[in-house]
């Protein structure tokens, strides 16, 4: 299986979620199953079936996170010597040449992407257009609305 890039922050977030699932959620679900079993007939016990469904979801998520972490290539962007170029993990300030609007994005792995937090996936059209460029360069990005020209104002590694 291919290694999947992940920032240090993204890996920490997954590790924290895994810890919570294993230490808190598992115990809560086991208790819920035990309480539901005390109510008698399991065939018609909605609480029991709901708790078992939660358990299944929890165990599935644990396996999913463990697989992601085992296949992760964790990249600490603060230690990368990129000489001002846009690389995975970099935070980039952009200016749209047509509208003048400015936006800041951090380029992250697929699992970390969150457009509301201005974190875009390495596989997104914008990120692909930015990789390898540096301050002052203009990236041409094909969007559904046509080609956008984005000037790279600043590149940071934080």
C-alpha positions as CSV (number, residue, x, y, z in Angstrom):
1,X,0.0,0.0,0.0
2,X,1.2,3.5,-0.8
3,X,2.3,5.9,1.9
4,X,-0.1,8.7,2.5
5,X,1.3,12.1,3.4
6,X,0.1,13.5,6.7
7,X,1.1,16.6,8.6
8,X,2.3,16.3,12.2
9,X,-0.9,18.1,13.4
10,X,-3.1,15.7,11.3
11,X,-1.3,12.7,12.8
12,X,-1.7,14.0,16.3
13,X,-5.4,14.6,15.7
14,X,-5.8,11.0,14.5
15,X,-3.8,9.6,17.5
16,X,-6.0,11.6,19.9
17,X,-9.2,10.3,18.3
18,X,-7.8,6.8,18.5
19,X,-7.0,7.2,22.1
20,X,-10.4,8.5,22.9
21,X,-12.1,5.7,21.0
22,X,-10.1,3.0,22.8
23,X,-10.2,4.4,26.3
24,X,-13.5,6.3,26.6
25,X,-15.9,5.3,23.9
26,X,-15.3,1.5,24.1
27,X,-15.9,1.5,27.8
28,X,-19.1,3.6,27.5
29,X,-20.4,1.2,24.9
30,X,-19.6,-1.9,26.8
31,X,-21.5,-0.5,29.8
32,X,-24.5,0.4,27.6
33,X,-24.6,-3.2,26.2
34,X,-24.4,-4.6,29.8
35,X,-27.3,-2.3,30.9
36,X,-29.4,-3.2,27.9
37,X,-28.8,-6.9,28.5
38,X,-30.3,-6.6,31.9
39,X,-33.6,-5.5,30.3
40,X,-34.3,-9.0,29.1
41,X,-35.2,-10.4,25.7
42,X,-32.4,-9.3,23.3
43,X,-34.5,-9.9,20.1
44,X,-36.8,-7.0,20.8
45,X,-34.4,-4.8,22.8
46,X,-33.8,-1.6,20.8
47,X,-31.3,-0.3,23.4
48,X,-29.2,-3.4,23.0
49,X,-29.2,-3.3,19.2
50,X,-28.3,0.4,19.2
51,X,-25.4,-0.2,21.6
52,X,-24.2,-3.1,19.4
53,X,-24.4,-0.8,16.3
54,X,-22.3,1.8,18.2
55,X,-19.8,-0.8,19.1
56,X,-19.5,-1.9,15.5
57,X,-19.0,1.7,14.3
58,X,-16.4,2.3,17.1
59,X,-14.4,-0.8,16.2
60,X,-14.6,0.0,12.5
61,X,-13.3,3.5,13.1
62,X,-10.5,2.2,15.3
63,X,-9.3,-0.1,12.5
64,X,-9.6,2.7,10.0
65,X,-7.5,5.1,12.0
66,X,-4.9,2.4,12.8
67,X,-4.6,1.6,9.1
68,X,-4.3,5.3,8.2
69,X,-1.6,5.8,10.8
70,X,0.3,2.7,9.7
71,X,0.4,3.9,6.1
72,X,1.1,7.5,6.9
73,X,4.2,9.4,5.9
74,X,4.3,12.0,8.6
75,X,5.9,15.2,7.3
76,X,7.0,18.0,9.7
77,X,7.0,21.0,7.4
78,X,9.0,23.1,9.9
79,X,12.0,20.8,9.2
80,X,11.7,20.8,5.4
81,X,14.2,22.9,3.6
82,X,12.1,24.0,0.6
83,X,13.9,27.2,-0.3
84,X,10.7,29.2,-0.4
85,X,8.8,26.8,-2.7
86,X,5.3,25.6,-2.1
87,X,5.5,22.0,-0.7
88,X,3.2,19.6,1.2
89,X,2.3,21.2,4.6
90,X,3.2,24.8,3.5
91,X,0.8,27.6,4.3
92,X,0.3,29.9,1.2
93,X,-1.1,33.4,1.0
94,X,-2.7,33.9,-2.4
95,X,-4.2,36.9,-4.3
96,X,-6.7,36.4,-7.0
97,X,-5.4,38.5,-9.9
98,X,-8.9,39.2,-11.3
99,X,-10.7,40.1,-8.1
100,X,-7.9,41.1,-5.8
101,X,-9.3,38.8,-3.1
102,X,-6.8,37.3,-0.8
103,X,-7.0,33.8,0.8
104,X,-4.7,31.6,2.8
105,X,-4.5,27.8,2.4
106,X,-2.4,25.1,4.0
107,X,-1.7,22.1,1.8
108,X,-2.5,18.9,3.7
109,X,-3.3,15.2,3.2
110,X,-6.6,13.9,1.9
111,X,-7.8,13.0,5.4
112,X,-7.0,16.4,6.9
113,X,-8.6,18.6,4.2
114,X,-11.2,21.0,5.6
115,X,-12.0,23.9,3.3
116,X,-13.8,25.7,6.2
117,X,-10.4,25.8,8.0
118,X,-8.6,26.7,4.7
119,X,-6.9,23.3,4.6
120,X,-6.8,21.9,1.1
121,X,-5.9,18.5,-0.1
122,X,-2.6,17.9,-1.8
123,X,-4.7,16.3,-4.6
124,X,-6.9,19.4,-5.2
125,X,-6.6,21.4,-8.4
126,X,-5.4,24.5,-6.5
127,X,-2.7,22.6,-4.5
128,X,-1.5,20.8,-7.6
129,X,-1.1,24.1,-9.4
130,X,0.8,25.6,-6.5
131,X,3.3,22.8,-5.7
132,X,6.8,23.8,-6.7
133,X,6.1,27.5,-7.2
134,X,7.4,30.3,-5.0
135,X,6.5,33.8,-3.9
136,X,5.7,36.1,-6.8
137,X,4.8,33.2,-9.1
138,X,1.3,33.0,-10.6
139,X,-0.5,29.7,-10.6
140,X,-3.2,29.1,-13.3
141,X,-5.9,27.0,-11.8
142,X,-8.7,25.3,-13.8
143,X,-11.9,25.7,-11.9
144,X,-15.5,25.0,-12.9
145,X,-16.0,28.7,-13.5
146,X,-12.9,28.9,-15.8
147,X,-9.2,29.5,-15.3
148,X,-8.2,31.6,-12.2
149,X,-4.8,33.2,-11.9
150,X,-3.6,33.1,-8.3
151,X,-0.5,35.1,-7.3
152,X,1.6,33.6,-4.5
153,X,2.0,36.4,-2.0
154,X,3.8,34.5,0.8
155,X,4.9,30.9,1.6
156,X,5.2,29.9,5.2
157,X,6.3,26.6,6.9
158,X,4.5,26.5,10.2
